[in-house]
Amino acid sequence: QVQLVESGGGLVQVGDSLRLSCAASGRTFSNYFMGWFRQAPGKGREFVATISRASDTTAYADSVKGRFTISKDNAKNAVFLQMNSLSPEDTAVYYCAANPVLSRSPNQIYYWGQGTQVTVSS
């Protein structure tokens, strides 16, 4: 089992930045691909970003590429999502995810956090 706890969400203005954190506990953190997904009101959960076990590979949804950066610290069992140039379209609950393999599909994710709300006000 892997337990994931997100933090760092909040209410920000258009163009602001926000950094989400996810603290992991349980099984060896470095064995998992880590990722972020989000779910806006009335929509399905969608892929945002993922990072490989050794942090040598990252992937992003087209909608956030160039604005968001995923990183992780294996020593601290933590993964981060730096979000810049936020827009109202980024408003959603953001979920941390851990998976044995890289996956952009929420249906294939093994472990989820409880989510943290990000609201971007215009």
N, C-alpha and C positions, 0 to 999 in steps of 0.2 A: 504494500500500500504506500501511496505517496499522498501526503497532505499538503495542500496549497492554500496560502492565505494572501490575498491581494490587499494593497493599500495604495493611497496616493490619489484617489479620485476626488472630484470636487466640481464646483461651479466656476467656470472661467469665461473670459470674454473672447470674442473672435480675434484670432491672431496670437493669442497667448500660448504659453507652453505649459506642459504638465508632465511629470514623471511618475509612472506607475511602478510599483515594486511588487514582487511576488516572493514570499518566503516559503521554502519547501522543507519538508521533514519526512522521515520515513526511509524508504529504500534509497540506495545510493543515487544522489542527485545527478552525478556526472554520467550515469547510464542512459539518461533520457534526453530526447529532443524536447525542447521547451518552446512554448508558443503563446501567442495572445490571439484571442478571438473577441468578437463583440456582437452585441445584439441590441439593435435599436427597437423602440416600441413598435409592435405590430409586424416585425420582420424576423426572419430566421437568423440563427447564429452564423456569423461569417468569419472567415479567416482574416487575420490582420498581419501577423508576422511569426516567423519561427527561426530558431537557432539550433545548430547541431550540437552534439555532445561536446565536441572540442572547441566550440565557438568559431570554427573556421568557415562555416557556411551559414548564410542567412537568406531568408526569402521574405518578400513583402507582397501584400495585395497592391494592385496598381493604384488604388485610391489613396494609399498612404505613402507610396514610394517617394523618397526624397524629403519627406516630412517627419516620418517616424523612424526610430532606431531601436532595435532590440539588442540587448547585451545580457551577459550573465557572469556571475562570479561563483565558480564552483566551490571555492574555499568557504564562501558564506552561504552556499545553498540558496542563491537568490538570482532572480531574473528580473530585468528591468525593461520598461518601454518608455523611451523618451519621445514625447509628442510635441512637435512644433507647428506653428502656423495653423492652429486649430480652427475649424469651421463648424457651423451648426450641424453639418452632415456627419461630424464625428461624435455627436451625442449618442451615447449608448451605455449599456453595462458591459464592462470589459472583464473578460475571464482569462485567467492564467490556465495553461494546459500543459500536461506532461504526457509523453508518449514514447513507447519503445522505438518507433520508427517515425520518420518525417511524414507528416500528413497535413494537408490543407482542409481535409473534410472533418467537420465536427462530429460526424457519425462514427469516426474511427478513433476518437480520442479516448484514452483510458482514464485519465485523471483530470478533474476540474477543480478550480477554486470556486468560491462562493460568489465572486464577482464584485466589482467596484464601479460605482456610477460616475460617469463623466458627462457633464452637461456644459455645452458651449452656447453662451448667450450672445445674441446679436444686439 
